[in-house]
Amino acid sequence: MADHEHGSMDSSVHEKTFAGFITLVTRASIVIIVALVLLALVNG
């Protein structure tokens, strides 16, 4: 088993994935809110 030093892991891929997830959630939330506002405007 390879020796592991605490704090030596490269987390750049994890950070990019998390940033992509946050972007996806933000955009999806905006789309949902806009859809709800449009539904409210047309008395849906």
Buried (B, 14 or more C-beta within 10 A) or exposed (E): EEEEEEEEEEEEEEEEEEEEEEEEEEEEEEEEEEEEEEEEEEEE
